[in-house]
Amino acid sequence: MIRLLLAEDQSMVREALAALLSLEDDLDVVAQAARGDEVVPAAREHDVDVALLDIEMPGLSGLDAAAALRTACPGVKIVILTTFGRPGYLRRAMESGADAFLVKDAPAARLAEAVRRVLRGERVIDPVLAAAALADGASPLTAREREVLGAAADGVTNAEIADALHLSQGTVRNYLSLAIQKTGARNRAEAVRTARDKGWL
């Protein structure tokens, strides 16, 4: 029996996925989590084989939870599930150690088969997203530019960003200027929108 952890913040979606996966003879959803910061403790407590993680969760994003899980429980296979089929998310998921990346509108049978395939050591990637990721190329933003632009997404001032990230205001301005330039935007709000649309944030 393949032991699954299902992490999804929307309880109706989580429960529906759990019910569908439990219909498979060889799959058992032994743990569920509504927050990203619950993933590692749940995986340890329930000795799971595969973790199915949504990207957008409170506490910790699915991508950050995947990276933490890869470090804490390296034997657990990770499948990222998302509503947001953005090429940048695919790249970040693979960088965080995910074994599979699927959009939620895929049939349940495809998800069940993906679980089996990652346990055989295969990588499973939605083919449409893979093609889009190759066409878009890698994110032009450095990790620090992404961090500063992400902080700016909340509408805070440069001074607040500087305090939160322990940087000078001038350094924050420089990172924001570079992010605006690299995204081809006219201002930071447009840079945030562009980066989110491409899955870079």
N, C-alpha and C positions, 0 to 999 in steps of 0.2 A: 504494500500500500504506500502511495506517495503522500507524504504529509505536507500540507500547504498552509502558509500564512497568507491571509488576504488583508491588505492595508488600503483602505478607501475611506475618505471622510464622509461621504454621503451614505447614510445607513441603508437607504432603500436600494441603492446600486450595489453596495457591499453584500447585503443579504440575498439579492437576486443572483449575483455572481456565485455566491457560496452555494445556493440551491442548485444552480445549473452545474457547477463543477462536481457537486456531491452525487449527481446522477451517473457519473462515470464510475465504473467498477473499481478502478485502481487509484482513484483520487479521494483524499479525505481532507477537508478544511478543518484543521485542528486548532487554528488560532485566527482571530480577527483583530484588527487595530483601526482606530478612527483617526489617529494622529501619527505623523512621521516619527516623532520621538518615542513612540511605543513599539516600533518595529524590532529593534535589537533585543530589548527585554523579552518580548513575546517569542521571538525566534529561539532564544536561549531556553526559555521556560518550556516550550513545546517541542523542542528538538525537530525543527522543520527541515524538509528537504529543499523546498522551493518557496520563495517569497514573491508574491504578486503585489506590486506597488503602484499606486496611483502617483502621478507627478505632483498635483496640487493638493497638499494636505497641510493642516495647521501643525505647529510645533517644529516641523522639519519637512522640507520638501521631499518628495519621493526620490529625487536625484541625490540629495544629501543623505537620506536614509539608506540608499543603496550603497553609497561610499562607506558609511559607518558600518553597515552590515557586512560588506566585503572585508573590512578590517577585523571586526569582532567575530564573525562566523564565516571564515573563508570557504567552507565546504557547502554553504547554502547557495543554491542557484537563484538568480534574480531575474524576474520578468517585470519590465515596466509596462504598465497599461496607461493609456492616456486618451483623453478626448481631443487633446491638442496635437494634431499631426504636424508638428513643426520640425523642419530639418535640424535646426539648432538643438532641439531637445534630444533628438536621436544621437547627435554627436556627443552631447553632454552625458547622456545615459551610458553610452559605450565607454566614455572616459571614467565614469564613476564605477564601472565594473559590472554593468548589467549584462546578462547573457541573452536577453531577448527584449524586443521593443515592439509592442503591438498597439494599434488603436482599438478603443473599446467597441467600436461598431463591427469588429470582426466577429464571425460566427463563434459560438461557444465551442464547437468541435475543433476549430482552429486553435483556440486558446488551450484546450486540453492537449492537443497534439504538440503544441509549443512546449508545454510543461514536460512532456515525455522526451522531446528532442533535447532540451537543455540538460536533462539528466543523463543523456547519452553523450554529452560533451559538445553538442552543436550550438551554434549561434543562430537565433531566429530573429529576423528583422523584416518588418513590413516592407514589401518590395517597392511600393509607391514612395514611401518615405525615404528609402535607401537611394532611389533615383533622384529625389528632390535634394537630399543632403549632398550628393555628389555634384549636382548642378549649382547649388548655392555656394559651395565651398565652406571652409572653416570660418568661424567667427573672427572678425578682425580685431575684436576687443581683447585686451590682456585681462588677466584675472582681476587686477586692481582697478582697471577701467570699468569692468563689469560690476565690481563691488560698489564703486562710487556712483555709477549710473543707477544701480539698483537702489541705493540709498536716496538718490534724488527723485526716484519714482514716487516716493511718498509725499513730495511737495515741500520738503524741508529746505531750509536755507543752507548756503554753503558753510556757514559757521556751525550749524547743527551737525552737518555731515562731518566736518572737520573734527568736532568734539567726539562724535560717535566712533569714528575710525582712527582717532589719534593721529591726525594729519594737520598740517597748516592749511589755512584757507586758500593760500596761493596754490598749494599742491592740489587741493580739491578743484580749484578753477582750471588748472592745467589738465587734470584727468578728464574733467567734463568737456573741456574744449577738444581734446583728442577724441573722446567718444562721439561728440557731435560731428566732428570731421570724418571719422571712420564710418559712421552710419549714413553719411550724406544728408544729415538733417540740418535744419536752420536754427534749432534751439534745443534745449535739453528735453523738453516735453516731447518733441518730435523724435528725438534720439531714443527716448525710453520706448515710445510706441513702435518705432522701427525695430529696435532690439527685441522687444517682446514678440512682435509679429514673426520674427525670424527664429525665435526660441533661444536667443542669446542671453536673455535674462531669466 
